[in-house]
Amino acid sequence: MSNDVLFKPFEHGSLKLANRTVMAPMTRGFSLGGIPGPNVAEYYRKRVEGGTGLIISEGTLIDYPAATDSITYPSFFGDDALAGWKNVIDTVHAAGGKMMPQIWHVGSTRRPGTGPHPDAPTASPSGLVAPGKKIFEPLTLENIDALIKAYGQAAAEAQRLGFDGVEVHGAHGYLIDQFFWDGTNERSDKYGGSLVARTQFAVEIIREIRSRCGRDFPLVLRWSQWKLQDYTAKLAPTPERLAQFLEPLSNAGVDIFHCSQRRFWEPEFEGSDLNLAGWTKEITGKPTISVGSVGLDQEFISAFQGEGAAVANIDNLIERMENGEFDLIAIGRALLTDPDWVNKVRKGQFDQLKPFEKIDREHLI
Ligand SMILES: Cc1cc2nc3c(=O)[nH]c(=O)nc-3n(C[C@H](O)[C@H](O)[C@H](O)COP(=O)(O)O)c2cc1C
């Protein structure tokens, strides 16, 4: 089967990419004190030289306390961290690549007393770490306003430094997803209640980014059905519910939806072969990024648990892209192990792809 569809240029608004491959955001913990050093720039440069069309950075933290429980995850605020990111984007551009930071706050998944703000209260919509487990105080309306501004500020910094857009991390059970999910959002104000009301926090973040960065700055929203707190959770169990969920986000100004699922070949709803990115594109008419076990023989949670899983099929990916089901494909672990993964696939050198193994320090660069 020809790989050509993966290597067609992509254009949407001001975003122009040489091909359809995206490096998935992957937290790595190289940035002691929150500052990405020259090693981080090198790490991304290798993936650009390996042919990746768009790099999405590891999750990088907004300027609001208790955004993480690690002192090695990068910040997207403060002079030193931003100087580090400036070097990253300049290095990526010099190598001919494109890149967006993924901006992130972990909310109630942070272990209290950890990270750069050990004494700061945990941020979460209703104080829940998981359904029914209330441990913290809910965010006040004043806190929520400050959080929205912090996301907007991070996006404005990304634009100022010359990044090619910004990705908002609304997936996997972190802060924004804690608002989306009724398992962690029991608010009775405008930020809670119906599925549409639970999108309000993200809607206000998107509007804030638009008002700070203008209409043309590419804005990607990553979202997922699954949560770290519950892999089987579903925000939208039917296409009708999915449309209710997506409409306010799309109207607020998302350019591209990045639809995180664990195996790209799995249909989202019964009765159709479309995956999550396929349905999201169908409903919103906007471009989408798919992801999930591309080029791997184990899906990613099983891999960490040491289980075997289904074999991902690149022909299946190409067929879906040729059908226009989604526009871009993100590659995660395969690109950690093999920075040249994209070029090797382009040249048909499948026998030279390095297999994914559990990540160790060797894969830091
Ligand atoms: C080490 C590692 C770190 C990750 N960190 C993030 C992250 O910071 N933000 C995010 O949205 N997803 C994160 N993910 C999920 C990936 O972006 C991706 O969705 C997942 O690995 C599935 O893609 P793959 O099967 O190609 O690896 C991470 C995954 C891995 C393996």
PDBQT file of the ligand as one rigid body, heavy atoms in Angstrom, charges set to zero:
ROOT
HETATM    1  C1  LIG A 401       5.811   8.776  28.406  1.00  0.00    +0.000 C 
HETATM    2  C2  LIG A 401       4.475   9.333  27.990  1.00  0.00    +0.000 A 
HETATM    3  C3  LIG A 401       4.112  10.599  28.415  1.00  0.00    +0.000 A 
HETATM    4  C4  LIG A 401       2.890  11.155  28.015  1.00  0.00    +0.000 A 
HETATM    5  N1  LIG A 401       2.592  12.448  28.373  1.00  0.00    +0.000 NA
HETATM    6  C5  LIG A 401       1.504  13.057  27.838  1.00  0.00    +0.000 A 
HETATM    7  C6  LIG A 401       1.285  14.453  28.026  1.00  0.00    +0.000 A 
HETATM    8  O1  LIG A 401       2.085  15.182  28.624  1.00  0.00    +0.000 OA
HETATM    9  N2  LIG A 401       0.166  14.989  27.474  1.00  0.00    +0.000 N 
HETATM   10  C7  LIG A 401      -0.736  14.232  26.781  1.00  0.00    +0.000 A 
HETATM   11  O2  LIG A 401      -1.747  14.764  26.313  1.00  0.00    +0.000 OA
HETATM   12  N3  LIG A 401      -0.547  12.915  26.575  1.00  0.00    +0.000 NA
HETATM   13  C8  LIG A 401       0.559  12.316  27.057  1.00  0.00    +0.000 A 
HETATM   14  N4  LIG A 401       0.808  10.994  26.773  1.00  0.00    +0.000 N 
HETATM   15  C9  LIG A 401      -0.081  10.261  25.850  1.00  0.00    +0.000 C 
HETATM   16  C10 LIG A 401       0.451  10.353  24.406  1.00  0.00    +0.000 C 
HETATM   17  O3  LIG A 401       0.365  11.680  23.905  1.00  0.00    +0.000 OA
HETATM   18  C11 LIG A 401      -0.315   9.433  23.441  1.00  0.00    +0.000 C 
HETATM   19  O4  LIG A 401      -1.668   9.827  23.392  1.00  0.00    +0.000 OA
HETATM   20  C12 LIG A 401      -0.227   7.984  23.863  1.00  0.00    +0.000 C 
HETATM   21  O5  LIG A 401       1.107   7.606  24.176  1.00  0.00    +0.000 OA
HETATM   22  C13 LIG A 401      -0.755   7.070  22.749  1.00  0.00    +0.000 C 
HETATM   23  O6  LIG A 401       0.039   7.216  21.596  1.00  0.00    +0.000 OA
HETATM   24  P1  LIG A 401       1.126   6.062  21.201  1.00  0.00    +0.000 P 
HETATM   25  O7  LIG A 401       0.381   4.780  21.308  1.00  0.00    +0.000 OA
HETATM   26  O8  LIG A 401       1.540   6.413  19.802  1.00  0.00    +0.000 OA
HETATM   27  O9  LIG A 401       2.233   6.126  22.201  1.00  0.00    +0.000 OA
HETATM   28  C14 LIG A 401       2.006  10.402  27.200  1.00  0.00    +0.000 A 
HETATM   29  C15 LIG A 401       2.373   9.113  26.799  1.00  0.00    +0.000 A 
HETATM   30  C16 LIG A 401       3.591   8.579  27.166  1.00  0.00    +0.000 A 
HETATM   31  C17 LIG A 401       3.965   7.202  26.657  1.00  0.00    +0.000 C 
ENDROOT
TORSDOF 0
